[in-house]
Amino acid sequence: MPTVLVTRPASRNFVQEEDAFYRMLNNAGIQIVEIPLISFSFPDDLSKVDSALHQATMGEYDYLVFSSPTGVRFFEERSKALGIWENIR
């Protein structure tokens, strides 16, 4: 059985079978070894993030573009913590 080393962040850990990447490898008979080498966290100073989120609630951006699922999760988490999630369009 082939073995694959995966180094994606622990926050994207795919030991859960509902993960499509995990299923694809597993269905191909591949053994998965995970070593998370990357971690993500909010910056110590959230003032710029909070300011940008508040600007988004006021329609000051035409679009919000995210480059990863992690970015989307952080955006949603922080917006909810600020109580502005429902106001972002």
HTML snippet that shows the backbone in 3Dmol.js (N, CA, C, O; Angstrom):
<script src="https://3Dmol.org/build/3Dmol-min.js"></script>
<div id="view" style="width:600px;height:400px;position:relative"></div>
<script>
const pdb = `
ATOM      1  N   MET A   1       0.845  -1.171   0.000  1.00  0.00           N
ATOM      2  CA  MET A   1       0.000   0.000   0.000  1.00  0.00           C
ATOM      3  C   MET A   1       0.899   1.246   0.000  1.00  0.00           C
ATOM      4  O   MET A   1       1.787   1.356   0.845  1.00  0.00           O
ATOM      5  N   PRO A   2       0.681   2.189  -0.938  1.00  0.00           N
ATOM      6  CA  PRO A   2       1.471   3.420  -0.951  1.00  0.00           C
ATOM      7  C   PRO A   2       1.172   4.268   0.284  1.00  0.00           C
ATOM      8  O   PRO A   2       0.070   4.221   0.830  1.00  0.00           O
ATOM      9  N   THR A   3       2.148   5.027   0.707  1.00  0.00           N
ATOM     10  CA  THR A   3       1.995   5.926   1.848  1.00  0.00           C
ATOM     11  C   THR A   3       2.309   7.343   1.403  1.00  0.00           C
ATOM     12  O   THR A   3       3.278   7.574   0.679  1.00  0.00           O
ATOM     13  N   VAL A   4       1.487   8.293   1.837  1.00  0.00           N
ATOM     14  CA  VAL A   4       1.646   9.691   1.472  1.00  0.00           C
ATOM     15  C   VAL A   4       1.804  10.523   2.740  1.00  0.00           C
ATOM     16  O   VAL A   4       1.049  10.360   3.698  1.00  0.00           O
ATOM     17  N   LEU A   5       2.784  11.409   2.737  1.00  0.00           N
ATOM     18  CA  LEU A   5       2.980  12.356   3.823  1.00  0.00           C
ATOM     19  C   LEU A   5       2.284  13.660   3.448  1.00  0.00           C
ATOM     20  O   LEU A   5       2.556  14.232   2.393  1.00  0.00           O
ATOM     21  N   VAL A   6       1.390  14.124   4.307  1.00  0.00           N
ATOM     22  CA  VAL A   6       0.648  15.360   4.057  1.00  0.00           C
ATOM     23  C   VAL A   6       0.995  16.351   5.152  1.00  0.00           C
ATOM     24  O   VAL A   6       0.953  16.021   6.337  1.00  0.00           O
ATOM     25  N   THR A   7       1.342  17.579   4.747  1.00  0.00           N
ATOM     26  CA  THR A   7       1.823  18.578   5.710  1.00  0.00           C
ATOM     27  C   THR A   7       0.885  19.768   5.848  1.00  0.00           C
ATOM     28  O   THR A   7       1.317  20.835   6.285  1.00  0.00           O
ATOM     29  N   ARG A   8      -0.369  19.618   5.493  1.00  0.00           N
ATOM     30  CA  ARG A   8      -1.263  20.771   5.604  1.00  0.00           C
ATOM     31  C   ARG A   8      -1.527  21.092   7.074  1.00  0.00           C
ATOM     32  O   ARG A   8      -1.289  20.257   7.947  1.00  0.00           O
ATOM     33  N   PRO A   9      -2.019  22.303   7.348  1.00  0.00           N
ATOM     34  CA  PRO A   9      -2.202  22.736   8.738  1.00  0.00           C
ATOM     35  C   PRO A   9      -3.134  21.831   9.533  1.00  0.00           C
ATOM     36  O   PRO A   9      -4.036  21.202   8.979  1.00  0.00           O
ATOM     37  N   ALA A  10      -2.903  21.778  10.827  1.00  0.00           N
ATOM     38  CA  ALA A  10      -3.746  20.950  11.693  1.00  0.00           C
ATOM     39  C   ALA A  10      -5.205  21.378  11.614  1.00  0.00           C
ATOM     40  O   ALA A  10      -6.101  20.548  11.765  1.00  0.00           O
ATOM     41  N   SER A  11      -5.455  22.666  11.377  1.00  0.00           N
ATOM     42  CA  SER A  11      -6.831  23.138  11.273  1.00  0.00           C
ATOM     43  C   SER A  11      -7.541  22.526  10.071  1.00  0.00           C
ATOM     44  O   SER A  11      -8.771  22.526  10.014  1.00  0.00           O
ATOM     45  N   ARG A  12      -6.789  22.011   9.119  1.00  0.00           N
ATOM     46  CA  ARG A  12      -7.365  21.351   7.946  1.00  0.00           C
ATOM     47  C   ARG A  12      -7.115  19.853   8.018  1.00  0.00           C
ATOM     48  O   ARG A  12      -7.187  19.153   7.007  1.00  0.00           O
ATOM     49  N   ASN A  13      -6.826  19.375   9.195  1.00  0.00           N
ATOM     50  CA  ASN A  13      -6.563  17.956   9.404  1.00  0.00           C
ATOM     51  C   ASN A  13      -7.721  17.137   8.845  1.00  0.00           C
ATOM     52  O   ASN A  13      -8.881  17.462   9.100  1.00  0.00           O
ATOM     53  N   PHE A  14      -7.428  16.079   8.087  1.00  0.00           N
ATOM     54  CA  PHE A  14      -8.494  15.346   7.413  1.00  0.00           C
ATOM     55  C   PHE A  14      -8.665  13.922   7.912  1.00  0.00           C
ATOM     56  O   PHE A  14      -8.928  13.015   7.122  1.00  0.00           O
ATOM     57  N   VAL A  15      -8.521  13.721   9.181  1.00  0.00           N
ATOM     58  CA  VAL A  15      -8.792  12.382   9.694  1.00  0.00           C
ATOM     59  C   VAL A  15     -10.282  12.081   9.628  1.00  0.00           C
ATOM     60  O   VAL A  15     -10.686  10.924   9.751  1.00  0.00           O
ATOM     61  N   GLN A  16     -11.095  13.098   9.437  1.00  0.00           N
ATOM     62  CA  GLN A  16     -12.525  12.883   9.313  1.00  0.00           C
ATOM     63  C   GLN A  16     -12.835  12.436   7.891  1.00  0.00           C
ATOM     64  O   GLN A  16     -12.362  13.041   6.929  1.00  0.00           O
ATOM     65  N   GLU A  17     -13.612  11.403   7.760  1.00  0.00           N
ATOM     66  CA  GLU A  17     -13.860  10.808   6.458  1.00  0.00           C
ATOM     67  C   GLU A  17     -14.713  11.660   5.537  1.00  0.00           C
ATOM     68  O   GLU A  17     -14.816  11.350   4.350  1.00  0.00           O
ATOM     69  N   GLU A  18     -15.332  12.728   6.040  1.00  0.00           N
ATOM     70  CA  GLU A  18     -16.125  13.553   5.152  1.00  0.00           C
ATOM     71  C   GLU A  18     -15.261  14.505   4.315  1.00  0.00           C
ATOM     72  O   GLU A  18     -15.780  15.179   3.424  1.00  0.00           O
ATOM     73  N   ASP A  19     -13.982  14.568   4.582  1.00  0.00           N
ATOM     74  CA  ASP A  19     -13.076  15.400   3.797  1.00  0.00           C
ATOM     75  C   ASP A  19     -12.826  14.759   2.430  1.00  0.00           C
ATOM     76  O   ASP A  19     -12.439  13.593   2.353  1.00  0.00           O
ATOM     77  N   ALA A  20     -13.046  15.516   1.354  1.00  0.00           N
ATOM     78  CA  ALA A  20     -12.942  14.979  -0.008  1.00  0.00           C
ATOM     79  C   ALA A  20     -11.524  14.500  -0.328  1.00  0.00           C
ATOM     80  O   ALA A  20     -11.352  13.464  -0.971  1.00  0.00           O
ATOM     81  N   PHE A  21     -10.516  15.240   0.111  1.00  0.00           N
ATOM     82  CA  PHE A  21      -9.127  14.855  -0.163  1.00  0.00           C
ATOM     83  C   PHE A  21      -8.798  13.543   0.526  1.00  0.00           C
ATOM     84  O   PHE A  21      -8.175  12.661  -0.064  1.00  0.00           O
ATOM     85  N   TYR A  22      -9.221  13.419   1.781  1.00  0.00           N
ATOM     86  CA  TYR A  22      -9.022  12.181   2.526  1.00  0.00           C
ATOM     87  C   TYR A  22      -9.686  11.012   1.802  1.00  0.00           C
ATOM     88  O   TYR A  22      -9.074   9.960   1.613  1.00  0.00           O
ATOM     89  N   ARG A  23     -10.948  11.207   1.395  1.00  0.00           N
ATOM     90  CA  ARG A  23     -11.683  10.135   0.713  1.00  0.00           C
ATOM     91  C   ARG A  23     -10.983   9.712  -0.572  1.00  0.00           C
ATOM     92  O   ARG A  23     -10.875   8.522  -0.869  1.00  0.00           O
ATOM     93  N   MET A  24     -10.506  10.703  -1.333  1.00  0.00           N
ATOM     94  CA  MET A  24      -9.841  10.394  -2.595  1.00  0.00           C
ATOM     95  C   MET A  24      -8.616   9.514  -2.352  1.00  0.00           C
ATOM     96  O   MET A  24      -8.428   8.500  -3.025  1.00  0.00           O
ATOM     97  N   LEU A  25      -7.785   9.908  -1.387  1.00  0.00           N
ATOM     98  CA  LEU A  25      -6.585   9.121  -1.090  1.00  0.00           C
ATOM     99  C   LEU A  25      -6.953   7.755  -0.524  1.00  0.00           C
ATOM    100  O   LEU A  25      -6.394   6.734  -0.924  1.00  0.00           O
ATOM    101  N   ASN A  26      -7.881   7.747   0.394  1.00  0.00           N
ATOM    102  CA  ASN A  26      -8.299   6.508   1.033  1.00  0.00           C
ATOM    103  C   ASN A  26      -8.898   5.535   0.013  1.00  0.00           C
ATOM    104  O   ASN A  26      -8.589   4.344   0.032  1.00  0.00           O
ATOM    105  N   ASN A  27      -9.745   6.041  -0.866  1.00  0.00           N
ATOM    106  CA  ASN A  27     -10.369   5.194  -1.889  1.00  0.00           C
ATOM    107  C   ASN A  27      -9.345   4.631  -2.870  1.00  0.00           C
ATOM    108  O   ASN A  27      -9.568   3.588  -3.484  1.00  0.00           O
ATOM    109  N   ALA A  28      -8.221   5.331  -3.008  1.00  0.00           N
ATOM    110  CA  ALA A  28      -7.153   4.847  -3.891  1.00  0.00           C
ATOM    111  C   ALA A  28      -6.236   3.864  -3.168  1.00  0.00           C
ATOM    112  O   ALA A  28      -5.247   3.402  -3.738  1.00  0.00           O
ATOM    113  N   GLY A  29      -6.562   3.542  -1.912  1.00  0.00           N
ATOM    114  CA  GLY A  29      -5.759   2.596  -1.157  1.00  0.00           C
ATOM    115  C   GLY A  29      -4.467   3.178  -0.629  1.00  0.00           C
ATOM    116  O   GLY A  29      -3.490   2.457  -0.425  1.00  0.00           O
ATOM    117  N   ILE A  30      -4.460   4.486  -0.406  1.00  0.00           N
ATOM    118  CA  ILE A  30      -3.253   5.169   0.048  1.00  0.00           C
ATOM    119  C   ILE A  30      -3.318   5.382   1.555  1.00  0.00           C
ATOM    120  O   ILE A  30      -4.329   5.843   2.084  1.00  0.00           O
ATOM    121  N   GLN A  31      -2.238   5.046   2.233  1.00  0.00           N
ATOM    122  CA  GLN A  31      -2.120   5.287   3.668  1.00  0.00           C
ATOM    123  C   GLN A  31      -1.668   6.730   3.856  1.00  0.00           C
ATOM    124  O   GLN A  31      -0.757   7.189   3.166  1.00  0.00           O
ATOM    125  N   ILE A  32      -2.295   7.446   4.780  1.00  0.00           N
ATOM    126  CA  ILE A  32      -2.015   8.862   4.987  1.00  0.00           C
ATOM    127  C   ILE A  32      -1.270   9.049   6.303  1.00  0.00           C
ATOM    128  O   ILE A  32      -1.705   8.578   7.353  1.00  0.00           O
ATOM    129  N   VAL A  33      -0.140   9.746   6.224  1.00  0.00           N
ATOM    130  CA  VAL A  33       0.612  10.144   7.413  1.00  0.00           C
ATOM    131  C   VAL A  33       0.575  11.666   7.444  1.00  0.00           C
ATOM    132  O   VAL A  33       1.011  12.324   6.500  1.00  0.00           O
ATOM    133  N   GLU A  34       0.055  12.217   8.528  1.00  0.00           N
ATOM    134  CA  GLU A  34      -0.089  13.670   8.642  1.00  0.00           C
ATOM    135  C   GLU A  34       0.951  14.247   9.592  1.00  0.00           C
ATOM    136  O   GLU A  34       1.167  13.738  10.692  1.00  0.00           O
ATOM    137  N   ILE A  35       1.581  15.310   9.144  1.00  0.00           N
ATOM    138  CA  ILE A  35       2.471  16.089   9.997  1.00  0.00           C
ATOM    139  C   ILE A  35       2.145  17.557   9.733  1.00  0.00           C
ATOM    140  O   ILE A  35       2.624  18.120   8.748  1.00  0.00           O
ATOM    141  N   PRO A  36       1.341  18.189  10.588  1.00  0.00           N
ATOM    142  CA  PRO A  36       0.998  19.590  10.359  1.00  0.00           C
ATOM    143  C   PRO A  36       2.220  20.486  10.587  1.00  0.00           C
ATOM    144  O   PRO A  36       2.748  20.552  11.697  1.00  0.00           O
ATOM    145  N   LEU A  37       2.659  21.168   9.541  1.00  0.00           N
ATOM    146  CA  LEU A  37       3.837  22.029   9.626  1.00  0.00           C
ATOM    147  C   LEU A  37       3.477  23.509   9.606  1.00  0.00           C
ATOM    148  O   LEU A  37       4.350  24.362   9.769  1.00  0.00           O
ATOM    149  N   ILE A  38       2.214  23.813   9.409  1.00  0.00           N
ATOM    150  CA  ILE A  38       1.775  25.193   9.308  1.00  0.00           C
ATOM    151  C   ILE A  38       0.686  25.421  10.351  1.00  0.00           C
ATOM    152  O   ILE A  38      -0.138  24.541  10.598  1.00  0.00           O
ATOM    153  N   SER A  39       0.685  26.601  10.960  1.00  0.00           N
ATOM    154  CA  SER A  39      -0.406  26.963  11.855  1.00  0.00           C
ATOM    155  C   SER A  39      -0.849  28.382  11.536  1.00  0.00           C
ATOM    156  O   SER A  39      -0.055  29.208  11.086  1.00  0.00           O
ATOM    157  N   PHE A  40      -2.098  28.646  11.768  1.00  0.00           N
ATOM    158  CA  PHE A  40      -2.671  29.958  11.501  1.00  0.00           C
ATOM    159  C   PHE A  40      -3.240  30.512  12.791  1.00  0.00           C
ATOM    160  O   PHE A  40      -3.778  29.775  13.618  1.00  0.00           O
ATOM    161  N   SER A  41      -3.113  31.839  12.956  1.00  0.00           N
ATOM    162  CA  SER A  41      -3.713  32.493  14.111  1.00  0.00           C
ATOM    163  C   SER A  41      -3.959  33.955  13.774  1.00  0.00           C
ATOM    164  O   SER A  41      -3.365  34.508  12.848  1.00  0.00           O
ATOM    165  N   PHE A  42      -4.841  34.563  14.542  1.00  0.00           N
ATOM    166  CA  PHE A  42      -5.078  35.986  14.378  1.00  0.00           C
ATOM    167  C   PHE A  42      -3.817  36.750  14.772  1.00  0.00           C
ATOM    168  O   PHE A  42      -3.032  36.267  15.588  1.00  0.00           O
ATOM    169  N   PRO A  43      -3.615  37.942  14.198  1.00  0.00           N
ATOM    170  CA  PRO A  43      -2.488  38.766  14.631  1.00  0.00           C
ATOM    171  C   PRO A  43      -2.714  39.246  16.068  1.00  0.00           C
ATOM    172  O   PRO A  43      -3.849  39.284  16.543  1.00  0.00           O
ATOM    173  N   ASP A  44      -1.637  39.608  16.751  1.00  0.00           N
ATOM    174  CA  ASP A  44      -1.768  40.113  18.119  1.00  0.00           C
ATOM    175  C   ASP A  44      -2.624  41.376  18.163  1.00  0.00           C
ATOM    176  O   ASP A  44      -3.423  41.562  19.081  1.00  0.00           O
ATOM    177  N   ASP A  45      -2.451  42.237  17.173  1.00  0.00           N
ATOM    178  CA  ASP A  45      -3.223  43.478  17.089  1.00  0.00           C
ATOM    179  C   ASP A  45      -4.292  43.303  16.011  1.00  0.00           C
ATOM    180  O   ASP A  45      -3.980  43.224  14.823  1.00  0.00           O
ATOM    181  N   LEU A  46      -5.533  43.245  16.430  1.00  0.00           N
ATOM    182  CA  LEU A  46      -6.639  43.010  15.501  1.00  0.00           C
ATOM    183  C   LEU A  46      -7.259  44.295  14.971  1.00  0.00           C
ATOM    184  O   LEU A  46      -8.269  44.237  14.269  1.00  0.00           O
ATOM    185  N   SER A  47      -6.689  45.443  15.282  1.00  0.00           N
ATOM    186  CA  SER A  47      -7.324  46.710  14.913  1.00  0.00           C
ATOM    187  C   SER A  47      -7.497  46.865  13.407  1.00  0.00           C
ATOM    188  O   SER A  47      -8.540  47.350  12.968  1.00  0.00           O
ATOM    189  N   LYS A  48      -6.519  46.472  12.602  1.00  0.00           N
ATOM    190  CA  LYS A  48      -6.649  46.590  11.137  1.00  0.00           C
ATOM    191  C   LYS A  48      -7.692  45.611  10.603  1.00  0.00           C
ATOM    192  O   LYS A  48      -8.467  45.938   9.704  1.00  0.00           O
ATOM    193  N   VAL A  49      -7.700  44.420  11.163  1.00  0.00           N
ATOM    194  CA  VAL A  49      -8.694  43.427  10.751  1.00  0.00           C
ATOM    195  C   VAL A  49     -10.090  43.932  11.093  1.00  0.00           C
ATOM    196  O   VAL A  49     -10.991  43.908  10.255  1.00  0.00           O
ATOM    197  N   ASP A  50     -10.262  44.385  12.324  1.00  0.00           N
ATOM    198  CA  ASP A  50     -11.565  44.866  12.773  1.00  0.00           C
ATOM    199  C   ASP A  50     -12.025  46.060  11.946  1.00  0.00           C
ATOM    200  O   ASP A  50     -13.200  46.153  11.588  1.00  0.00           O
ATOM    201  N   SER A  51     -11.115  46.967  11.642  1.00  0.00           N
ATOM    202  CA  SER A  51     -11.452  48.138  10.834  1.00  0.00           C
ATOM    203  C   SER A  51     -11.933  47.706   9.450  1.00  0.00           C
ATOM    204  O   SER A  51     -12.939  48.214   8.955  1.00  0.00           O
ATOM    205  N   ALA A  52     -11.219  46.772   8.826  1.00  0.00           N
ATOM    206  CA  ALA A  52     -11.609  46.297   7.501  1.00  0.00           C
ATOM    207  C   ALA A  52     -12.967  45.609   7.552  1.00  0.00           C
ATOM    208  O   ALA A  52     -13.772  45.767   6.634  1.00  0.00           O
ATOM    209  N   LEU A  53     -13.230  44.860   8.597  1.00  0.00           N
ATOM    210  CA  LEU A  53     -14.523  44.183   8.718  1.00  0.00           C
ATOM    211  C   LEU A  53     -15.651  45.196   8.882  1.00  0.00           C
ATOM    212  O   LEU A  53     -16.715  45.042   8.283  1.00  0.00           O
ATOM    213  N   HIS A  54     -15.425  46.223   9.683  1.00  0.00           N
ATOM    214  CA  HIS A  54     -16.446  47.265   9.851  1.00  0.00           C
ATOM    215  C   HIS A  54     -16.670  48.009   8.534  1.00  0.00           C
ATOM    216  O   HIS A  54     -17.803  48.360   8.206  1.00  0.00           O
ATOM    217  N   GLN A  55     -15.609  48.247   7.792  1.00  0.00           N
ATOM    218  CA  GLN A  55     -15.751  48.896   6.485  1.00  0.00           C
ATOM    219  C   GLN A  55     -16.570  48.023   5.544  1.00  0.00           C
ATOM    220  O   GLN A  55     -17.352  48.533   4.741  1.00  0.00           O
ATOM    221  N   ALA A  56     -16.393  46.720   5.642  1.00  0.00           N
ATOM    222  CA  ALA A  56     -17.170  45.806   4.804  1.00  0.00           C
ATOM    223  C   ALA A  56     -18.657  45.906   5.116  1.00  0.00           C
ATOM    224  O   ALA A  56     -19.486  45.801   4.213  1.00  0.00           O
ATOM    225  N   THR A  57     -19.003  46.108   6.380  1.00  0.00           N
ATOM    226  CA  THR A  57     -20.424  46.232   6.743  1.00  0.00           C
ATOM    227  C   THR A  57     -21.022  47.508   6.191  1.00  0.00           C
ATOM    228  O   THR A  57     -22.238  47.595   6.021  1.00  0.00           O
ATOM    229  N   MET A  58     -20.201  48.493   5.908  1.00  0.00           N
ATOM    230  CA  MET A  58     -20.692  49.768   5.377  1.00  0.00           C
ATOM    231  C   MET A  58     -20.636  49.814   3.852  1.00  0.00           C
ATOM    232  O   MET A  58     -20.892  50.857   3.251  1.00  0.00           O
ATOM    233  N   GLY A  59     -20.303  48.687   3.227  1.00  0.00           N
ATOM    234  CA  GLY A  59     -20.276  48.625   1.777  1.00  0.00           C
ATOM    235  C   GLY A  59     -19.111  49.350   1.143  1.00  0.00           C
ATOM    236  O   GLY A  59     -19.191  49.740  -0.022  1.00  0.00           O
ATOM    237  N   GLU A  60     -18.030  49.542   1.880  1.00  0.00           N
ATOM    238  CA  GLU A  60     -16.877  50.266   1.348  1.00  0.00           C
ATOM    239  C   GLU A  60     -16.024  49.430   0.403  1.00  0.00           C
ATOM    240  O   GLU A  60     -15.100  49.954  -0.219  1.00  0.00           O
ATOM    241  N   TYR A  61     -16.315  48.160   0.289  1.00  0.00           N
ATOM    242  CA  TYR A  61     -15.612  47.290  -0.649  1.00  0.00           C
ATOM    243  C   TYR A  61     -16.608  46.802  -1.694  1.00  0.00           C
ATOM    244  O   TYR A  61     -17.764  46.521  -1.377  1.00  0.00           O
ATOM    245  N   ASP A  62     -16.159  46.705  -2.926  1.00  0.00           N
ATOM    246  CA  ASP A  62     -17.015  46.145  -3.966  1.00  0.00           C
ATOM    247  C   ASP A  62     -17.076  44.630  -3.852  1.00  0.00           C
ATOM    248  O   ASP A  62     -18.115  44.023  -4.111  1.00  0.00           O
ATOM    249  N   TYR A  63     -15.958  44.020  -3.464  1.00  0.00           N
ATOM    250  CA  TYR A  63     -15.870  42.568  -3.337  1.00  0.00           C
ATOM    251  C   TYR A  63     -14.955  42.210  -2.178  1.00  0.00           C
ATOM    252  O   TYR A  63     -14.066  42.977  -1.808  1.00  0.00           O
ATOM    253  N   LEU A  64     -15.183  41.047  -1.618  1.00  0.00           N
ATOM    254  CA  LEU A  64     -14.274  40.453  -0.651  1.00  0.00           C
ATOM    255  C   LEU A  64     -13.741  39.189  -1.306  1.00  0.00           C
ATOM    256  O   LEU A  64     -14.520  38.317  -1.689  1.00  0.00           O
ATOM    257  N   VAL A  65     -12.430  39.079  -1.439  1.00  0.00           N
ATOM    258  CA  VAL A  65     -11.824  37.940  -2.113  1.00  0.00           C
ATOM    259  C   VAL A  65     -10.987  37.162  -1.104  1.00  0.00           C
ATOM    260  O   VAL A  65     -10.120  37.725  -0.436  1.00  0.00           O
ATOM    261  N   PHE A  66     -11.253  35.874  -1.003  1.00  0.00           N
ATOM    262  CA  PHE A  66     -10.514  35.013  -0.090  1.00  0.00           C
ATOM    263  C   PHE A  66      -9.692  34.036  -0.905  1.00  0.00           C
ATOM    264  O   PHE A  66     -10.157  33.506  -1.914  1.00  0.00           O
ATOM    265  N   SER A  67      -8.472  33.802  -0.464  1.00  0.00           N
ATOM    266  CA  SER A  67      -7.578  32.908  -1.205  1.00  0.00           C
ATOM    267  C   SER A  67      -7.513  31.505  -0.609  1.00  0.00           C
ATOM    268  O   SER A  67      -6.815  30.638  -1.136  1.00  0.00           O
ATOM    269  N   SER A  68      -8.237  31.276   0.488  1.00  0.00           N
ATOM    270  CA  SER A  68      -8.202  29.950   1.094  1.00  0.00           C
ATOM    271  C   SER A  68      -9.415  29.742   1.997  1.00  0.00           C
ATOM    272  O   SER A  68     -10.014  30.712   2.463  1.00  0.00           O
ATOM    273  N   PRO A  69      -9.778  28.494   2.245  1.00  0.00           N
ATOM    274  CA  PRO A  69     -10.852  28.203   3.200  1.00  0.00           C
ATOM    275  C   PRO A  69     -10.505  28.707   4.600  1.00  0.00           C
ATOM    276  O   PRO A  69     -11.395  29.092   5.358  1.00  0.00           O
ATOM    277  N   THR A  70      -9.235  28.707   4.940  1.00  0.00           N
ATOM    278  CA  THR A  70      -8.817  29.192   6.258  1.00  0.00           C
ATOM    279  C   THR A  70      -9.142  30.671   6.401  1.00  0.00           C
ATOM    280  O   THR A  70      -9.613  31.104   7.453  1.00  0.00           O
ATOM    281  N   GLY A  71      -8.894  31.449   5.357  1.00  0.00           N
ATOM    282  CA  GLY A  71      -9.230  32.870   5.381  1.00  0.00           C
ATOM    283  C   GLY A  71     -10.710  33.095   5.593  1.00  0.00           C
ATOM    284  O   GLY A  71     -11.104  34.001   6.328  1.00  0.00           O
ATOM    285  N   VAL A  72     -11.529  32.285   4.960  1.00  0.00           N
ATOM    286  CA  VAL A  72     -12.978  32.400   5.117  1.00  0.00           C
ATOM    287  C   VAL A  72     -13.375  32.102   6.558  1.00  0.00           C
ATOM    288  O   VAL A  72     -14.188  32.819   7.143  1.00  0.00           O
ATOM    289  N   ARG A  73     -12.806  31.053   7.127  1.00  0.00           N
ATOM    290  CA  ARG A  73     -13.130  30.689   8.520  1.00  0.00           C
ATOM    291  C   ARG A  73     -12.725  31.786   9.493  1.00  0.00           C
ATOM    292  O   ARG A  73     -13.485  32.113  10.404  1.00  0.00           O
ATOM    293  N   PHE A  74     -11.538  32.360   9.314  1.00  0.00           N
ATOM    294  CA  PHE A  74     -11.086  33.431  10.190  1.00  0.00           C
ATOM    295  C   PHE A  74     -11.993  34.654  10.056  1.00  0.00           C
ATOM    296  O   PHE A  74     -12.362  35.273  11.054  1.00  0.00           O
ATOM    297  N   PHE A  75     -12.347  34.995   8.819  1.00  0.00           N
ATOM    298  CA  PHE A  75     -13.220  36.128   8.550  1.00  0.00           C
ATOM    299  C   PHE A  75     -14.564  35.947   9.263  1.00  0.00           C
ATOM    300  O   PHE A  75     -15.043  36.851   9.948  1.00  0.00           O
ATOM    301  N   GLU A  76     -15.153  34.778   9.093  1.00  0.00           N
ATOM    302  CA  GLU A  76     -16.442  34.508   9.723  1.00  0.00           C
ATOM    303  C   GLU A  76     -16.336  34.523  11.243  1.00  0.00           C
ATOM    304  O   GLU A  76     -17.179  35.110  11.922  1.00  0.00           O
ATOM    305  N   GLU A  77     -15.307  33.882  11.774  1.00  0.00           N
ATOM    306  CA  GLU A  77     -15.132  33.818  13.232  1.00  0.00           C
ATOM    307  C   GLU A  77     -14.994  35.215  13.841  1.00  0.00           C
ATOM    308  O   GLU A  77     -15.636  35.529  14.844  1.00  0.00           O
ATOM    309  N   ARG A  78     -14.159  36.043  13.231  1.00  0.00           N
ATOM    310  CA  ARG A  78     -13.937  37.384  13.778  1.00  0.00           C
ATOM    311  C   ARG A  78     -15.173  38.261  13.596  1.00  0.00           C
ATOM    312  O   ARG A  78     -15.515  39.041  14.485  1.00  0.00           O
ATOM    313  N   SER A  79     -15.841  38.140  12.460  1.00  0.00           N
ATOM    314  CA  SER A  79     -17.060  38.916  12.226  1.00  0.00           C
ATOM    315  C   SER A  79     -18.137  38.572  13.248  1.00  0.00           C
ATOM    316  O   SER A  79     -18.844  39.454  13.736  1.00  0.00           O
ATOM    317  N   LYS A  80     -18.254  37.306  13.562  1.00  0.00           N
ATOM    318  CA  LYS A  80     -19.232  36.889  14.572  1.00  0.00           C
ATOM    319  C   LYS A  80     -18.844  37.392  15.958  1.00  0.00           C
ATOM    320  O   LYS A  80     -19.704  37.803  16.737  1.00  0.00           O
ATOM    321  N   ALA A  81     -17.542  37.359  16.265  1.00  0.00           N
ATOM    322  CA  ALA A  81     -17.083  37.866  17.572  1.00  0.00           C
ATOM    323  C   ALA A  81     -17.365  39.352  17.720  1.00  0.00           C
ATOM    324  O   ALA A  81     -17.608  39.828  18.829  1.00  0.00           O
ATOM    325  N   LEU A  82     -17.336  40.084  16.624  1.00  0.00           N
ATOM    326  CA  LEU A  82     -17.626  41.529  16.656  1.00  0.00           C
ATOM    327  C   LEU A  82     -19.114  41.818  16.571  1.00  0.00           C
ATOM    328  O   LEU A  82     -19.536  42.964  16.730  1.00  0.00           O
ATOM    329  N   GLY A  83     -19.915  40.784  16.320  1.00  0.00           N
ATOM    330  CA  GLY A  83     -21.354  40.960  16.216  1.00  0.00           C
ATOM    331  C   GLY A  83     -21.787  41.615  14.914  1.00  0.00           C
ATOM    332  O   GLY A  83     -22.851  42.231  14.861  1.00  0.00           O
ATOM    333  N   ILE A  84     -20.982  41.494  13.861  1.00  0.00           N
ATOM    334  CA  ILE A  84     -21.301  42.159  12.599  1.00  0.00           C
ATOM    335  C   ILE A  84     -21.485  41.166  11.441  1.00  0.00           C
ATOM    336  O   ILE A  84     -21.671  41.578  10.295  1.00  0.00           O
ATOM    337  N   TRP A  85     -21.437  39.897  11.729  1.00  0.00           N
ATOM    338  CA  TRP A  85     -21.516  38.878  10.687  1.00  0.00           C
ATOM    339  C   TRP A  85     -22.750  39.057   9.800  1.00  0.00           C
ATOM    340  O   TRP A  85     -22.653  38.973   8.576  1.00  0.00           O
ATOM    341  N   GLU A  86     -23.896  39.299  10.408  1.00  0.00           N
ATOM    342  CA  GLU A  86     -25.157  39.417   9.661  1.00  0.00           C
ATOM    343  C   GLU A  86     -25.207  40.683   8.810  1.00  0.00           C
ATOM    344  O   GLU A  86     -26.035  40.778   7.905  1.00  0.00           O
ATOM    345  N   ASN A  87     -24.334  41.660   9.084  1.00  0.00           N
ATOM    346  CA  ASN A  87     -24.366  42.926   8.354  1.00  0.00           C
ATOM    347  C   ASN A  87     -23.438  42.953   7.155  1.00  0.00           C
ATOM    348  O   ASN A  87     -23.445  43.924   6.398  1.00  0.00           O
ATOM    349  N   ILE A  88     -22.658  41.937   6.968  1.00  0.00           N
ATOM    350  CA  ILE A  88     -21.710  41.918   5.845  1.00  0.00           C
ATOM    351  C   ILE A  88     -22.428  41.359   4.630  1.00  0.00           C
ATOM    352  O   ILE A  88     -22.991  40.265   4.657  1.00  0.00           O
ATOM    353  N   ARG A  89     -22.389  42.135   3.576  1.00  0.00           N
ATOM    354  CA  ARG A  89     -23.075  41.738   2.339  1.00  0.00           C
ATOM    355  C   ARG A  89     -22.087  41.509   1.246  1.00  0.00           C
ATOM    356  O   ARG A  89     -22.472  41.168   0.128  1.00  0.00           O
TER     357      ARG A  89
END
`;
const viewer = $3Dmol.createViewer("view");
viewer.addModel(pdb, "pdb");
viewer.setStyle({}, {cartoon: {color: "spectrum"}});
viewer.zoomTo();
viewer.render();
</script>
